[in-house]
Every structure is written in structure tokens, then in C-alpha cells.
């Protein structure tokens, strides 16, 4: 796997934001998907309003930063029987920045703070730890000579679990 920029943003997102329950990285297609679990049913008007505000704010961030995007999607998926709603934010790795993720996280907090299901465990977000995780992940990928370039990471009680799908 040669795309270290994609791996950097993948690791940064999964370590820094406890409100993001899962991060999926598809290196072959150059795409990252951030998933947020929300407790309860989110009204359609609130969903539409959030998507609209996200597109406006992220769009303005892109204009101010001079960023051109190829993939940007925000959608909600409801699981009525379990009383959960998942928010999914898909982005291309080439243009995704930590600044944009910060904007998205802020909008998420503003709109759905009381609904977000967060991992309550504490995790260290120091650069040394991020570098060690990145190095270990690259080593494992190269050692196994895996042809897969799909990764899934999720949080569980302060631990970040990464799987090669």
C-alpha cells in the first residue's frame, strides 16, 4: 500500500474523534467512510438540514482551502428495530484534510450532540502513538503481502481495532 497520506488521515480520524464509531478505508478506490452511530430516530427534516449545512460549510472550507473533491456524500441509514441511526460521510482520500474532518465533527456536535453514541474509553492521541500504529499497520500489510486494500477501524472501550477486510 503506497498511499501513506490516506493512511495518515485514516489513523488520525480514528484516534482523534471518539464520536466516530467506525472508519473504513478503501485504498483501492481512494475513499474513506466515517460512520457515526446516533441513538434514536432522527427526523427527516433534521437529516436534510444537516446534509445541507454540511455541504455548505464543507464546500466553503474547500473554496477557502483551494481543494477540489471527487467524492463527497453524506447520508443517514435508520435501523428502526434497534432504535439507531447511522450517519455516513464518504470522502476521497486525495483531498480529505484534518481541517475538513474538524469542520465535520463540529457540525456533528452542533446538530446531534445529545444523540451521538460515543466510546467512553480514553485513548492517547499523541503523535508518537499514531506513528507507532501506522508503522505496525504498514508492517502487517507488507508482511502478509495482502492484496486487500480495505480497512475497517472501530472503537471499543478505549481501544481502536483495525481489520484488513
Buried (B, 14 or more C-beta within 10 A) or exposed (E): BEBEEBBBBBBBBBBBBBBBBBBBBBBEEBBBBBBBBBBEBBEEEBBEEBBEBBEEBBEEBBEEEEBEBEBBEBEBEBEEEEEBBBBBBBBBBBBBBEEBBEBBBEBBEEBBEEBBBBBEEEBEEEEEBBEEBBEEBEEEBEEEEEEEBBBBBBBEEEEBEBEBE
